Structures are given as structure tokens and as C-alpha cells.
Amino acid sequence: MPTRLLLISDTHVPGRARRLPDAVLRAADAADLIVHAGDWVAASVLDELERHGDVLGVYGNNDGPDLRSRLPEVAREKIEGLRFAVVHETGAAQGRERRMDAAFPATDVLVFGHSHIPWDTTSPGGIRLLNPGSPTDRRRQPHHTMMTAVVDGGVLRDVALVTL
């Protein structure tokens, strides 16, 4: 049975937005798993997303002790046979694919955040690297964004960058 994913990061509530956008909450309701790659800022965001579904998340550099006590720095989960890892920071864009091959050798899909810049590449070692951007703080990007995807029979498919 396919697993529908919502990928988000860098929500920065309440600093960049008072609350999560309605489109994010609708997507959370439609997902089987919500993946958040850190910088929640307020633990209330984690609480809210947990009311909408199962959450796989990590803390980011802007998250305090309340979130760090509830979330790991790196999260791992096998989803329909695919090995997922989630981390907030991956460093500079240049050389990212090779660094992530070395840092996450037993990973099929790596979801990350921090830059607020959407990213979708595959490393030389075959890791799919996904950054959903930010649904609340676009920085220098043209739009607020999130990603959706489906894991079906051990295959990641239908990865879509969604503009808000």
C-alpha cells in the first residue's frame, strides 16, 4: 500500500509566520507521514502536526531545549523498504552529494533543510537528496514551498515541489 509523504522544513513559527499555512495543514491531513527537517522554533508546531498525523522530525539550529528533548539530530526510518534519513544541515551546496554519500552510506533518501532553498538531486552513490524549502520563510526564493512524495513498493515516486 503506498505511503504518502509531506516534506517540510524551516517553519520558523512564530518568528517568520504566526502559524502554519492552511495548505500545509491540508497536506498533513492527506499524508500518511509528515517529515519535518528542523527549525520548528516553537514546540507548538510539533504538537499541531502530531494532531494531523504521524511525524518524523529532527531539531534544527534554531530549536531550543524543548524541541531538542523531543527530537533527534538525525532521524532514520525504513518506509516500505526505503531507508530514509532526516537531518537539518548538510553544509554548502558545493560538494553536498559526495559529502552525504560519505555521511549517510546506508540511506536511500535524505531529507534536509536549513537553506530554505528547494533541492532535488541524486548523489553519485544513489541517495536522493530532498530539501522542501520553507512554507513560511522563502528568503531569496520566489515562493514558499513544501514537497509531497509517495513511496510505493520500495520506490520513491511522484516527488513534487509545491508552491504556496
C-alpha angles and dihedrals in degrees: 000000000000120000115219115213134200113200119197138155143172098032092161095192121205097009099060100018134013091229144350114289116258090241090060092051092049090050090048090054090051094048129087090208131021113209116197119185098201144269094099089148093191122057087215087075090059090047091050095048091048087058088057098047149304113327131206107188149151135205122255135209092272095051120104134216093283092063095035089058090056103037136049127234088237124024125196130190135163110228115190090331097313116118109228127190127185125199133158104222129036100166129236121359092236108087093003096132095054093043091052091049087057096041098043107031096156095051133106098182127025119193115195141163139178100108097064085221116123112238133182118170139130120235123229087256091055102258113146106224115204130181112177094198116222131306092204110028115042094173105184094348120107094235145020107253148189133173135233127196142164129226109205125172093341093311127113108222143158094036105178132180105219120203118212 
